[in-house]
Amino acid sequence: MKMRTRMNRAYRDGMGVPPLQAQYSRHGSPHHGCMSREMRLFPVPRFPGNFAILVKLSSAMNSGYALLADLIVIFHLFYVVFVVGGQLAIFVGLILNRAFIRNPAFRICHLVAVTIVAVEASIGLFCPLTLWEYDLRQSAGQTVDRDISFIGRLARFVIFYDLPAWVFTVLYISFGLLVILTFVLVPPRLSKRK
């Protein structure tokens, strides 16, 4: 009873801690030790009934959006590795006289992947994977890098750089021209089947 009286008096005197709810953290613990001052001043109200299910469902949807965003950024990383690593593999294979660089399926997929990026850059389109990832992160409530998972941050660190847009446009178009030149000078060969 003394505790409740003190809490009522504190609330009345302007400390902002509502009675009864001040003794519970948002996790239901009767201790304030792990709560910030703001959380103690503005505790999450407890709603009866099915509201808790809706909150959990909303949280699961947010984590689902975050997972999809991470999967997209990982796919984006693999796309970049395929494009850049594929061109490096073609150069190394040419120097070492390897037959895999003449594989038509590999070369055509590589050419198409690079051409898509170069055309997007030349007409001023943003990468749809980047836009999709940003939309999903926004839907998940992730507004800053610290909200993103470790894998997502790592993939973003490898892929994204803070440079002016024209630098990327020049790089993408130049790289596309290099791949086309390589495709012409070192063409793929159809294998002869017996």
Order of alpha helices (4+ residues) and beta strands (2+ residues): alpha-alpha-alpha-alpha-alpha-alpha-alpha
